[in-house]
Amino acid sequence: MDVGIRIGIVTVSDRASAGIYKDEGGPAIRAYFEKALTSPWAPVARVIPDDRALIAQTLIELADSEGCCLIVTTGGTGPAPRDVTPEATEDVVEKPMPGFGELMRQVSLAKVPTAILSRQTAGIRGRSLIVNLPGRPRAIAECLDAVMPAIPYCIDLIEGPYLETDPAVIVAFRPGQKPKA
């Protein structure tokens, strides 16, 4: 069965991509969307090392070739020398969406003072929204809880597919719009 809604899930980690440890971030994102979304969707997952050019190439592939309306990354958003996910994201987006990162940091700061070190960002490439998330599964859920209400409407505005959420899990905010039948 061909599912029209495709969501890119990119784990950026030298160690996970080398098989040194198990990827926990990508599966946490997938589990979150399986719970939150009621629209049929298919994940397009990648596990890649912390390499700016490769991250950018992967984001371009997922947006332009794979047709993902939403691409969510995990990892590579800290201040360490190999943390380059935000820079790679900025390299490929046409419209930065800094509010996503601002809100995620605000929510995370309520939990841990080191959230100020986080550099998550977001942006639009064509008809794809790209959102950078932290690497820890608990932080992933906290950040997605914060930004997910705006994601379906953002995808509407960039002429992507209509994403429906389970209101018992997360309520998508669409100002002045009635849900499509």
Sequence and secondary structure as in RCSB ss.txt:
>XXXX:A:sequence
MDVGIRIGIVTVSDRASAGIYKDEGGPAIRAYFEKALTSPWAPVARVIPDDRALIAQTLIELADSEGCCLIVTTG
GTGPAPRDVTPEATEDVVEKPMPGFGELMRQVSLAKVPTAILSRQTAGIRGRSLIVNLPGRPRAIAECLDAVMPA
IPYCIDLIEGPYLETDPAVIVAFRPGQKPKA
>XXXX:A:secstr
   S EEEEEEE HHHHTTSS   HHHHHHHHHHHHB S  EEEEEEE S HHHHHHHHHIIIIIS  SEEEEES
  SSSTT  HHHHHHHH SEE HHHHHHHHHHHHTT GGGGG    EEEETTEEEEEE SSHHHHHHHHHHHTTT
HHHHHHHTT     B TTT     TT     
